[in-house]
């Protein structure tokens, strides 16, 4: 039996919002662990939400991942995006190019008929290299745009899944295990209480610098992400969570 027939998704949205202290929760039917079309529905809902929240001239910072890649696929042209600039939230995090934030934000911009800027930085950087790169005028300008983003859109992953996907070294895997990392977002790893237990060194959006007036949309579905979603929201509840029935049910523990 689906959840919808029991209480209705709107009630569930309120319950999840209350549980996670998120202002607004949108639940799409299904479980994206099982069916890939559910991620497309997350994408559709996310695009609608972005359109509702957008201000002219806005900068939209976009993270990477397969969920965000589906968000980009669902983008359609809209007059509202003509003055909007899409930027990647962070430098590369060692993922396949299709799911890197540069690719996703530029795809979104092209489909929306908006504008985009790319951030060209490799993901493995020594401290020295990072310190001098951020002083390069082109990169400095882009980092300024990222910091000014009115809307930030990102996914959340289970810590172990993400560490493996990004080819984390053994010593990092050990730290994540010892500190019981549960969630990953933007290259930050969190335990179930929302404490940061590890941070990958790339340049771009720094979570602890986000201001109140910057709106954060989190898109994550699938029962397998329930723990990660809860952990991340304990760090900083987003303005909007777009999720699916599978994750919602597991978050509520039923
Ligand atoms: C990205 C985030 O947007 O999505 C990552 O930067 C997150 O931090 C990842 O973990 C989730 O990926 P996926 O493929 O499960 O959507």
Boltz pocket constraint, residues with backbone or C-beta under 6 A from the ligand:
constraints:
  - pocket:
      binder: B
      contacts: [[A, 63], [A, 64], [A, 65], [A, 66], [A, 67], [A, 68], [A, 153], [A, 154], [A, 155], [A, 156], [A, 157], [A, 158], [A, 162], [A, 184], [A, 185], [A, 186], [A, 187], [A, 188], [A, 219]]
      max_distance: 6.0
